[in-house]
């Protein structure tokens, strides 16, 4: 018999490993009209000196920024195309989410 703590840890590790892999949990019916592989290939997100530059966004969407604890620290509506935003965040690690696109950033 496997001890409960090892089993729980195994499930937690499997969840962390599959985090960010939308295809693990999604079905074809839940996918947006734009395939995520196409979105990730064309979308470019750059963060430098408190400037967030988003290039080639195919449709209007919502930008969400989370800290490493999972708390949402910033949200904004985005227009399609190329946009630049000035965002003031303290030093740390963050996750940028635009629809199904995610990117990890470090502010030093």
N, C-alpha and C positions, 0 to 999 in steps of 0.2 A: 504494500500500500504506500502511495506517495504522500508525504506530509503535506498538509494544507498550505503552509507557507511557501514551499517550493512550487506547488501548483499555481498559486496566486502570482508569484514572481514570474513564472513562465508565461502566464497569460499577459501580464503587464509588459514584459519584454517583447512579446509578439505584437502587441498593440503599438508599442513605440517604433518597432521596426517597420510596420506597415503604415505609419503616420505619413501622410502626404501622398500616398498612392491611391488616388481617387478610384481607380478601377477595381480595387479590392472590395469596396463597399457599394459602388454605384451600379445601377443597371442601365440598359440602353434607354429606358423610358425617362430616367432622371437626368440624362445628359442635356446640356444646353444645345442650341442649334449650331454652335461653333465647337468642333472637336478640340479637346484640351491640348492635344499635340500640336495642332495648327496654331492655337493661341500662344503656347509656350515658345514656338519657333519664331513667331513674328513680333511678339511683345518684348520690349526692352525696358528694364527698370534700373535706373542708376541713382544712387544716393551719395552725394558729396557735399561737404560743407553746408549742412542743413538745407540743401536743395534736393528735392526728389524730382527726377525727370522720368516721365513715362512716355515712351515712343511707340507708335504703331498700335494703339489700342483700337481694336476693330469696332467696338460698340460702346455706348455709354455704360458705365458700371460703377461700383462702389469700392472705394479703397478703405481697407481696414488695416491698422497696425496694432500688433499685440506685443507685449513684453514677454520675457521668457517664462513668467509665471502664468501666462495665458490671459492676462487682463487686457482688455481693449483700451489702448491709450490714445487712439486717433481714428477718426472716420471722416470720409468726405465723398461726395459724388464726383465722378470723373466724366468728362466729355470724351468722345472718341477722337482719335488722332494723337497728336503729340502735345503734352502739357508739362508745365514746370510749376512746382509748389515749394514754398519756403516753409519748412517744418522744424520747429525747435523741440528737440528731444534730448534728455540727459544721456550721458555715456551709458552704453550697455548693448545688449543683443536684442534684436527685434525680428518679428516675422511680419512681412508685408503680404497681404492677401488682396487680390483683385479677382473676383469671381472664383474660378478654380485654380488660378495661377497663384503660387506662393513662392516667396523668396526670403531667405534669411539674410539679415544685415547686421553689421557691428558698427556702432558709433564710438569712436575713440577720442 
